[in-house]
Amino acid sequence: MTNEQPLWSLTKAEQQKTPLYAFMGWCAERYDSPRDDYDAFHDWSVAQPEQFWSAVWSFCDVRGEPGERVLIHGDVMLDARFFPDAQLNFAENLLRQHGEAEAIIFRGEDKASDRWSWDRLTADVSRLQQAFRDLGIEKGDRIAAMMPNMPETVALMLAAASIGAVWSSCSPDFGEQGVLDRFGQIGPKLFIACDGYWYNGKLQDAAEKVRAVSAVLAVPVLVVHYAGDAEALAASLTDGRTLNDFTAPFEVKAVSYEPLPFAHPLYILFSSGTTGVPKCIVHSAGGTLLQHLKEQRLHCGIVPGERLFYFTTCGWMMWNWLVSGLAVGATLCLFDGSPFAPSGQVLFDYAEQEEFAVFGTSAKYIDAVRKSGLVPRQTHDLSHLRLMTSTGSPLSPEGFSFVYEGIKPDVQLASISGGTDIVSCFVLGNPLKPVWRGEIQGPGLGLAIDVWNDDGQPVRGEKGELVCTRPFSSMPVMFWNDPDGSKYRAAYFERFDNVWCHGDFAEWTQHGGIVIHGRSDATLNPGGVRIGTAEIYNQVEQLPQVAEAICIGQDWEDDVRVVLFVRLAPGVSLDDDLVKTIKNRIRTGATPRHVPAKVIAVADIPRTKSGKIVELAVRDVVHGRAVKNREALANPEALDLFIGLGELRI
């Protein structure tokens, strides 16, 4: 490892051209903070939160009044409040651009496409805002949307935010119960849905699902046309109308923006819900805006006019992150559908034709491209692409190598990690630091990230819990339907007093980076030694015979044994030789303790709507326990493949 060279780095002259470097100089002039040493600057950002977050507000030109106080009760994380006297509006900060330049570019899998200027986006928000108010929607009311990732969805969210309504969304591929498990908890005043959508080459009609969900929610329904018969669907609902009819009575006029407190609820996001009914996580307008501006403007270096793409659905927090790109003046590139229909070239075609500067995706997608045999650097002109980001699950060292060997040799690869809980990242990319194979570059500015052992002590060179020891701006406001805060407290603060415990099993590297080894609640513990599941996946999924894997710890003879399930490549069968190959790869690539006691072939592996495999649900099935919320899964039928496997003996 000591002889390994970084995969990417900027020269000093190139670093000095980045917005992050400019921000460091800006802060140095005003606060005498470190100018040229990023690590020292990060320490300052954590030690001086009032100065740092004020600097982000000013440097990123937040529209609003910050007020006199920046942070109160900063010594108690659950009581901390940022900018308690501030007034701002989230939508106003995203709609600061005007003119015919492109704000949004859209492509659907069915070859639908559209281009929205800033003026068109603002005009649509104006008419929607008036229509919402005419319907009686007010500040604090919830609007729930089951929508594809399309421009209309962005406009609807911004119109809601402009009047202080609270937005919550999911993707249209959620099952009926999955939608109700989410929206049924928050009492929306309006339900918005599409009439249909395309996925994997097939038209999916949403009419029956919309009718069933709306009957339970019992609120007005707004039908947005995409891939079905919106008129017929709206007509079949007791209180439904189409988007066109909804906005038709209103002329375009200046959008009015409701000034709101920093902590005013903006979004309700949902946990994956694989261990019970999803938690309803409420995020603030000010915290979300400030954190996203920091990440996109400083860590990602996005400048006005650049093309920003993230492969996401409206049920994943990366959609909320993507939309905030409007606040830095980026052109959003939206995509809805399968990234492999009709072929794996789809997103790279899009990237080439629209000249993406930032290409965001998941580790699973990068691995799927690698295994498909595609080599985009040989088939596509990606000269405008300067940053590729990966999240959703840990990106393997081989995934890092493939990006540089198969996609683009001079791109910055930023593996990032955070999640729904904070609607942003704890650890992410940094243009002033090298990219090392298999490592996230480091913690975000203003975030007191550390790795602690079970005794609550910071550790280096060993794995532990990822924690944050000081307040940060995008902490949730609350959980919905949690009046005494007990669910919120239990989710993050039960493990360590006054310290956010994120639930990731992590490790510092010798370069000051971070490696995420998987979720700590899915950590394996054979013989009392903690093992991250990602360490096993990083080995076995490099074998061409293995398409995908999932690993659990099974209670066995007063201990825990490691059981590995593999979905094999087409035409491959699991014989004794392949089992031996898998175990040898894990033994030599990791340690003997990582070697599974059993290797079992399965036809499919269950995953959430955002593509994350669900180790805890599989563990419950193997142990004969009921899975509480199968509706949270994209392919719940895959769980049935694991029934009875717990009785298999070595």
Summary of the structure (lengths in Angstrom):
residues: 650
radius of gyration: 24.0
end to end distance: 36.3
largest distance: 71.8
contacts: 2275
relative contact order: 0.10
helix: 34%
strand: 24%
